[in-house]
Amino acid sequence: MPHSAPPFRFAEAAPDPRLRPWLRACWEFTVSEGAPTTHHVPPDGCPFLVRAHGSGGEPMLLVFGPRTEPLVVPATPGQRQVGLRFAPGATLPLFGLDPGELVNSMRPLPAGGRIVPAALLDALAVPDLSAMAEAVDRLLLPLVPSLQTPDPLVVAGLARIWECAGREPLPQVAAALGCSPRTLLRRIRGATGLTPKQYVRITRFMMTARGMLGDDIRISHLAASGGYADQPHFHHEVSSLTGLTPSELAARVRSTEHRLAE
């Protein structure tokens, strides 16, 4: 008996390695029959872009900043959305958008910047995800020589937070990078709009959410393995970041097919 398609499918295609300092992935999100009427977008600390449609049906590009609040969007069977996921802090060199002003908000892609909206709309209109990623590569690679490279301290700090799943004390992270906690705070917040503590919070959540794909999804186990103080703390964090309970989040995670770029 054939298996029915999962309600949600999220797939990514990796960009050309030369774009990795600014672009993490091209993505595609599809909705099948039987899906819930809303999709809760999980925070991952990255800004992203969506190819959307205006009130008159015209295509448009929306740039979203990193989130520390729930983002809930409508979901309709047959729906397909595509876009780009950027590295933290990439909105300023790519689009001239202040990352601090984008946190928990979005803006239309501004005209007059280094990326022509019409050209990016065309690249994202390619129906196949792999071909779409290649079209985006062709559009963005000529910009690489003129793009400001990310602050190496910010890159190293966020990488260390991710590698330790947010469990290493921030003063220890700063010491390992040869700077003070205040310097780490100032540089990360200035480049990305979020503080190191907010990245720790998001990283811990993301690691725990990935654990929901495993065999043991008992809430008590997930809370403990994620480093949360107790179950109420875990419930509060999941609710404040996604608008769901841990059980609801686990059901959404397990009902979504994930194909992530490495």
N, C-alpha and C positions, 0 to 999 in steps of 0.2 A: 504494500500500500504506500503510495508516494507521500512524502512529508510535505506539509503545507509550508508556505514561505513564512518566515518570522514577520511579526507586525512591522518592525523597523529594521532597516539595514543601513549601516554607516560604514563607508569604505573610504580609504585614503590612497593617494598615489604620491610617492616621494618626488620632490623636485630634483633638478640637476644639483649635484653636490656644491657647485659654486654659488648657489642661491641659499644654501642652508643657514648662513648667518642671519637671514631675514625671513625666509619662507620655510615653514615646516612641512606643509603638505597641501595638495589639492584634495578636496573632499566632495563626497556625494552622499546625500541622505534620501532614502526612499521609504515610502509608506505603503503597506499592503492592506488587504482586507482584514478586518477584525482588529485593527490597531486602535488604541485609545484615541480620543478626539484631541488630545494635546500631547506635546512632546516637551519634556523638561531637559533643557540643555545644561549639561554638567559644566561647572567651572573648571578650567585647567590652567589658568594664569596667562593664557595666550589671547591676543586680539585676533579677530577673524573677520573675513569679508563674506557677504552673501549676495548672490545674484537673485534679486527679488523683482517684484512687479509693482508698479504704482497703481493708484486708484483707477486709472484708465487702461490698465493692462500693459503699459509700456515697461520694458525692462530697465532696471536701475541697480546700482551697486551701493550696498550699505556696509559701513565699517563699524564693527562692534569692538569696544574695549574689553579688557579683562574684567571678570565679574567676581563679586563677593556677595551677590544677591541672586535669588532665583530668576531664571529666564524661561518663561513658558510660552510656547508658540503653538498655533493651531496645527493639527495633523489630519490630512484627508487622504483616504485610499487613492493610490495612483499618483500622489504628490512626489515630485523629485526636486530637491534643492541642491545647489552646488555652490562651492565657494573656495576660499583659501584660508588656511590657518597659518598665522605668522609667528615668528619668534617674539618673545617679550621685548617690547621697546621698538619694534620695527615700524610702527605707524609714523614716527617722526621722519626718519630718513626716506621712507617710501612715499608718504603722502603729505608730509608737513603737518600732521595732526599731533597735537600735544597729548602724550599718553595720559597725563594726569586728568585731562578734561574728558577722556573717553571711558574712564572706569565706570562700570555699570550703566553705560549709555551707548548710543550709536550716532553716526553721522553719515549723510550721503557722501560718496567719494567725491572730493572736490575736483572741479575742473581747473585747468591751468597748471596742474602739477606735472611731475616728471612722467606720470603714467596717464595716458589718454583713456578716459572712461570707456569710450566707444570701442577702442581696441581691446580692452580687457573684457568688455561684455561679449565681444565676438569670440575671444579665446574660451570663455566659460560657456559659450553656447554649443561647443562641440559635444555631441551626445555620448561619446565613449570616454570614460574617466581617464584611461591611460593616454589617449589622444589629446584630451583636454589638458593634462599635465604637460605634454610636449608643447602644446600651443602656448601655454603660460610661460614655459621655459624660453621659447623663442622671443616672446615679448619682453621678458624681464632681464634676460642675460646681457643684452647690450647696456643696461643701466649699471651693472656691477662695478665697473671702474670708477663711477662717479658717486657711488653710495657710501655714506659714512659707515665705517665698520662698528659693530657693537663694542661697548666698553668691556675690555677683557675681565675686569674685576666683577662686573655684573654677570657676565657669562659664567665665570668660574664659581661665583657665589650661588647662582641658581642651580648649576649642575651639582654642586655639593649638597644643596638642600634636597634635590631629587634623589641623589644616590643614597643618602642616609634616610630617605623617606620622611624627612622633616623631624627626625628624632635627635639630631645633634644640637646642643644648645647654641644659640646664635653667637654668643661671645667666642665659643670654640670654633665656629665656622670662620668668624672674622680673623681670629688668631692664626688659623691654618692658612689664610690667604694673605697674612702679613699686614692687616689693617685693623683699625679700631671698629667696634660695633657701630659707633656713630657714623664713621665713614661708609661702612657697608650699607647702613640704612639710607644715607643721603644719596649714594650712587645708584642703588637699586630703585629707590622711589623716584629719583629724577629721571632715570632712563625708562622705567616701565609704568609708573603710576601707582604701583603697589609697594608695600613695605616688605622686608624680609619675613616678618611674622605672618603677613597675609599669605605669602608664598608657602610658608611652612604649613599653614592651615589647609590651603588648597592641595598641596602635595600629599599630606596625610589623608585627606578625603579621597583623592584620586587613587592612591595605593589601596585603600580599603575598598573602594568601589570595584577595582579590578579583582579583588579577592572574592567578590560576589559571583564570579564566574566559576569558582571552584566547587568542590563537592560539599564543603561544610559552610553553610550560610546562616548558621545560628547567630543571632544578633549579638549575644554575649561573647561568642568567639570572635566575631568581626571587630567588636569594640576593643577587646583586649589585644588582638593581633595588630590593630591599627594604632595602638598606643594611647587610646582614649582613657581618661581617668575612670569612667564608669559608663553604664548604658545610658543614663540620662544625658551625660555629656555628648555621647555619640548621637543620640536622638536629636539633641539641640543643633549640633553641627550639620547633620544631614538636612534637617528642616530649614535651617537658615540659609543654606547654600543651594538647595534644590526645590524647596517647597513640598517635599515628600517625606514620608516616614522611612526608616531604614528598610522595612519590609516592602514598601511600595517601590523604593529604589531598587532593591534586589530583583523584584519582579520585572522592572523595566530593563535593567541590565541584562537579565537572562532572556528577555524576549527580543533583544536586539542582536542582529548578526554584526560582528565587528571584524573589519579587515583594515588594520592600522598599518601605516607606514612606519618602518623602523628608522 
